Amino acid sequence: MRKIFTLFFCAASLATGLAQQESYFTNPVIHGDVADPSIIRIDQTYYITGTSSEWAPYYPVFTSTDLVNWQQTGHVFDEKPEWTKSSFWAPEWYQHKGKVYVYYTARKQSDNISCIGVAVADSPTGKFKDHGPVVEFGKEAIDAFILEDKGKLYISWKAYGLDNQPIELLACKLTDDGLRLDGKPFSLLRDDERQGMEGQHWFKKDGYYYIIYSVRGCCGPQSDYAVSVARSKKLEGPYEKYLGNPILHGSKEVLSIGHGTITTTPDGRMYYLCHAYQPGSGFYQGRQPYLQEVRMGEDHWPHFVTGEYASRTQPMPFAESAQVPVFDFSDDFTGATLRPEWSWNYPYTDVKTEIKNGKLSLSGTPKPGVKTGAALCLRPTSPNYTLETAIVNRNDSWKGITMYGDANNLITCGCAGDRLILKYILEGKEHQLADLPLPASPLYLQMKVTDGTHSTFYWSKDGQAWNEIVGEALSAKETRSLIQWDRISRPGLYQEGDPTAPAVYAYCLLKNE
């Protein structure tokens, strides 16, 4: 019965969509690693934020008027809230009494336990005031979501993920200001099948409370994330799981899809924004935001318009819009501040940047125990690209470019003193791949990346004629070691050594091939 219904539902939905819409878009709607996306519409404008993990600034913010073309405008936080340490995951927007709330996951400075904080601003692009932790529960509380019911606010979250017991989705009433728990937590769903359970969207429609949630593994090349649903006539439950779960899962063109939220168009259509990997070399762009329309079926269960197998090609939400191609990145450092696309390795180095007279100065002070330097990086938006820059100063510190995983896993090509060196750091151990006399000042450097992992480096005296830096080759296993479980490696600029001897750059280009 499930297959017959699904085919009928999809055929009817596609026929309706094709009658109304003549154009299509291709997922992802944002290229590059933005996991656990949360979406909200305010009037005619949509806003996205998502996981920033171990990169600063914290929680990137994107805006759109058509759900498909997005522009990054900034971040929720430019500075870490005082109580936080790291692991900035799964933020969730909510609008309440004319204010915009963001509920977010982070580790506490005091005990390294992940819990849920809350911050408030006048708009998604405004300055957020942090109000500290709102959910502190056991060894871990992550993946917040807010539901308003009968004038009361409720927060749900994932619990017991680090305990030797089944994961549960818990919930609790909030105070009227949305800043504190009010009462005792109660259970919504329990993962008795041990499939995993997280990233929930909780909503009420047509007399039912629905929880759309993610199951299975979230991250990495072998992940198999999928989307399931449960419903109840009562907010507190019990919740009945759909017999046809999962309602959305991967396909030949989409690897591992889940952890999303629903927004509505002004005319009431529902769109689910979540994240997914691309298979093959596209995997190395990370978990990217995917958009798919969802509708309620006659059986009072939600179903995806294009079927249960995730598809990259989808009808445009608004027929008058067209998808804009992904643009190359260029920064000539003539702005007053860094562009919002830049990110840096805050857990490992206190990074300092200064823009002056069309030049970028980069330096950093490593945290205790860290032996590497400051990485100022960009999210890769294609598996094949070229990063290019020019270093315009000379000193004894390391100045160059990098493919950066974390403080113990990176490739970097740069100059120190009168030498041009290519080196690789694997699990904290340094391996020198090439060493030659410094050929020029200013020094132009290029890094060409193919298939998301293989890097080839070049130098030039003028930015026109390029010379390959030939050194010891890295194995595929070694290059893949740059990928961390919850994030992807990033290309960028790199300084290591005396923080008073910065690296100075004239420009940076990231060109997709």
C-alpha positions, -999 to +999 in steps of 0.1 A: +000+000+000+028+024+008+044+021-027+011+025-045+003+056-024+037+071-028+036+067-066+001+082-068+010+110-044+042+119-062+026+118-097-003+140-086+021+164-069+045+166-098+016+172-122+004+201-101+039+215-097+046+213-134+014+231-142+024+259-119+062+260-124+082+257-155+117+261-141+139+240-119+169+244-095+197+221-085+205+213-049+225+223-029+210+258-026+241+269-007+274+254-018+299+245+009+297+231+044+267+245+063+254+216+083+223+214+104+206+244+087+178+263+103+154+284+082+129+311+091+108+335+070+101+371+082+077+389+058+091+382+023+127+374+034+141+340+043+171+335+067+194+305+072+219+298+099+238+266+105+266+248+123+300+265+124+316+238+146+353+247+152+354+277+129+349+314+138+329+335+135+300+316+149+269+304+130+269+319+095+238+339+084+224+338+048+194+357+033+172+350+003+139+362-012+132+330-033+146+301-012+171+292-039+196+321-042+214+329-010+239+355+001+259+354+033+255+386+053+274+378+085+272+356+116+251+353+147+281+359+169+313+376+160+327+368+195+321+336+215+296+340+244+315+340+276+302+306+289+311+287+257+342+268+247+337+252+213+316+229+191+290+254+179+264+231+164+228+231+153+214+266+159+176+271+156+158+303+148+125+314+165+105+346+163+087+356+194+070+389+204+088+409+178+122+395+186+144+368+170+157+341+192+185+317+183+188+285+204+222+269+199+244+241+210+279+247+224+303+232+249+306+249+283+340+263+294+335+249+329+330+212+321+332+206+283+296+194+283+274+203+253+242+222+263+218+246+247+221+284+250+198+312+238+205+347+224+180+374+212+181+402+186+158+425+168+163+407+135+182+377+122+210+400+109+210+421+141+234+420+171+224+391+193+225+394+231+234+361+248+214+349+278+235+319+286+225+282+288+188+273+288+190+235+287+217+217+307+209+180+308+231+151+317+262+145+295+247+162+265+218+183+253+219+193+216+196+201+186+171+225+200+137+232+184+109+255+195+071+249+193+044+274+204+012+258+214-019+275+229+002+305+237+030+285+255+065+279+243+081+245+244+117+234+236+127+200+225+162+185+223+182+153+218+193+136+251+214+106+261+235+106+230+266+099+251+250+075+276+246+038+275+209+040+270+185+047+241+185+083+228+154+103+235+138+135+222+129+154+253+108+185+257+100+211+284+078+241+287+097+275+286+091+306+305+071+333+287+103+351+277+117+320+262+149+322+283+145+294+309+129+260+314+095+260+332+087+227+347+101+191+343+113+177+309+091+149+293+098+124+267+085+127+231+102+098+213+126+071+224+151+054+201+144+018+211+156+005+177+190+021+183+189+037+148+198+072+161+174+101+165+181+138+163+177+171+144+139+172+149+113+197+135+082+198+157+050+213+144+012+212+147-012+208+117-047+196+112-052+183+147-019+164+149+015+172+164+043+160+141+079+154+147+101+151+116+135+138+127+167+123+115+179+087+119+211+067+114+246+082+109+250+119+103+285+123+092+314+110+071+318+090+039+298+060+052+270+080+067+234+070+059+213+098+073+176+097+066+144+115+076+115+099+095+083+112+111+060+105+140+026+121+151+003+124+180-031+139+189-015+153+221+016+174+225+030+152+252+023+120+231+024+091+228+038+096+193+031+070+166+059+064+141+050+062+104+051+026+092+067+038+059+097+055+075+120+069+064+101+093+043+134+107+028+167+091+023+198+091+001+199+081-036+225+077-063+230+114-065+226+123-029+245+108+000+231+109+035+203+135+040+187+149+071+186+173+101+164+201+088+136+225+095+104+236+076+095+270+064+064+282+046+059+304+016+034+333+019+008+311+002+013+283+027+035+258+008+060+239+030+097+235+022+121+214+042+157+226+043+182+200+055+218+190+048+233+163+026+266+152+011+272+147-026+288+113-035+322+110-051+345+141-050+315+163-041+317+148-007+347+171+001+324+202+000+309+189+032+273+188+044+255+213+021+219+227+024+193+209+003+157+222-002+127+200-010+090+206-009+069+186+015+031+183+015+005+166+037-011+135+021-046+123+024-034+099+051-025+129+073+013+122+070+038+145+054+054+133+021+081+148-001+068+160-034+095+144-055+095+111-036+113+094-008+146+093-026+164+126-024+168+144-057+191+173-066+167+186-093+136+203-079+109+227-092+116+263-084+095+275-055+087+307-073+083+305-111+096+341-117+130+332-102+160+315-117+190+299-100+222+320-102+254+301-108+280+298-080+305+327-083+342+327-077+355+344-046+377+375-048+390+398-020+413+427-027+413+437+009+399+472+002+370+469+025+370+482+061+365+446+075+369+410+065+343+397+042+318+373+059+330+343+039+363+342+059+366+318+089+395+310+112+406+282+136+396+296+169+401+265+191+438+264+183+450+299+177+441+334+187+439+349+152+446+385+145+438+402+112+442+438+101+432+454+068+451+485+058+459+502+025+445+473+005+466+447+023+457+420+048+479+413+078+475+379+094+491+365+126+482+344+155+491+332+190+487+294+194+468+281+223+488+261+249+501+229+235+494+239+199+525+239+176+508+252+144+496+287+134+467+309+122+445+296+094+422+321+077+400+300+054+371+297+030+345+270+025+352+252-007+321+254-030+334+230-057+356+198-056+379+214-082+393+249-076+424+272-074+434+293-045+457+322-053+474+350-034+505+372-032+527+376-002+542+411-001+565+410+030+595+391+042+604+380+077+612+348+096+577+337+103+558+313+081+537+330+054+517+310+029+486+291+019+470+259+034+445+231+031+435+230+068+418+202+087+428+211+123+459+220+142+474+185+138+464+179+102+472+203+074+492+210+043+509+243+038+531+259+012+549+291+022+581+310+029+601+316+060+633+337+059+649+329+025+633+295+019+601+283+001+589+252+017+560+227+012+551+207+043+525+183+055+514+178+092+498+145+099+486+137+135+509+164+148+540+152+130+556+174+104+568+160+071+587+183+047+578+177+011+599+203-007+625+230+001+640+255-023+655+290-022+629+318-020+625+327-057+608+361-055+594+389-034+565+396-037+558+359-039+527+346-057+514+313-046+487+290-060+471+258-048+451+237-073+428+212-058+412+184-078+386+158-066+383+177-034+416+164-019+445+163-042+466+195-040+493+208-064+513+240-055+528+266-077+549+298-073+552+329-096+572+361-097+544+380-115+511+361-111+512+352-148+539+325-154+535+297-128+561+271-117+550+238-101+566+230-067+577+194-071+580+174-040+572+141-023+537+130-032+510+124-007+488+093-007+450+095-010+448+083+026+471+111+038+451+138+021+418+124+034+432+126+069+426+164+068+388+157+071+374+158+106+342+139+114+320+170+118+335+194+092+354+195+060+390+208+054+392+243+041+416+262+018+431+295+030+459+317+041+483+307+069+508+323+093+530+305+118+556+318+142+562+351+159+528+369+162+547+402+159+559+391+124+527+388+104+521+376+069+509+403+046+488+395+015+478+417-014+447+397-025+431+363-025+412+345-053+392+312-051+383+302-086+361+271-092+372+250-121 
